[in-house]
C-alpha cells in the first residue's frame, strides 16, 4: 500500500566534500549520509560543496526546517543483515 508515513532519518552530523569507502559495498566511495540527503534534495549542489562546505552549514538549518511536512520518495535496499534500509542516493522531493 502506498501512503505517506512519518519517518525520521538518522544521518549523522557531517557535511563534507570528502567521500569515504563503505565496507559493505563494493562500489565507489560515497558522501556521508547527511551530505547525500542534502544533495539529493537540492539543498546545495556538488559544486557548492567542493567550493566551501563550511559556508553550507550556515544556511542549512533553515533549509532543513523548511522541509518539515514535505513528501519525499526513495528506494529501499537490503542491507548486509537482510533488513531494508534507505538508499540515500534515490531520495527525491515530491512537493517542492
N, C-alpha and C positions, 0 to 999 in steps of 0.2 A: 504494500500500500504506500502510495506517495502522499505525504502530508508534511507540513512544516513541523519541525521539532526544535526545541531549545537545546542548544549544545554549547558547551564551553570547551575551548581548545587549550590544552596545556602545551605551550610552545617554548618556554624558556624566556630569557630576558635579553638575549644577544642579537643585536643587529650589526652585521658586519659584512664587508665585501669579501671576506675570506671564505673559501669553500673547503669543506672537510670530507674525508672519506668516511663512508658508513660501513662498518664491519659486516653487517648482514647482507649487504648488496654488492654485486659485482659490477657496478656501474660507475659512472663518472662521479667526481666529488660534488657535494651538494651544499647549498647555503644552509644556515641554521633554520629551524622550523619557523621562527618568527620572521626572519628575513624573507623566506619563501612565501609565507602567507601574505605579507605586505606587498611583495612584488606581484603575486597573483591577483590581489585585489586592486592593484593600480595605485597604491598609496604613494609609491615612488618608483622610479624607473631604475633599471640596472646601471644606466649611465650616471644617474644621481648618486647611486650607492658607491660607485667606483670613485666619483669625484671627492665626496666628503661624507662619510657615513655618520660623523658626529653632528652635522647640521640637521640630518634627517630626524634625529631623536627629539629635537626641539619642537617640531610641529606634529610629531606622530601621535601624541596623546590625544589631541583634539580630533585628529582624523579617525582614530580608533573609536573614540566616543561617538562620533557621528555614525558609525556603522551599527550601533546598537539597534536591534529590531530589523536589521536588513536580512534579506534572504540570500543565501549562497548555496551553491551546489558543488559537489565534489564526488570523487570516486573512492570506493573502499578497496583496499588490497589486503591480502592475507599477510600477516607478519610472520616471523620465524616460529612463533608459538602456535600458529594456526588461527589466531584471532584476527578479526577485521580491524584495520586501522585506516586513517585518512591518508590518502596520497596528497600531500600538501602542494604538489605541482599542478593538481587538477582543480583547485579551488577557483571559483569564479562568482562574481557578484551578479545576482539576478535583477535586483531592483535598484540600480544605482545610476 
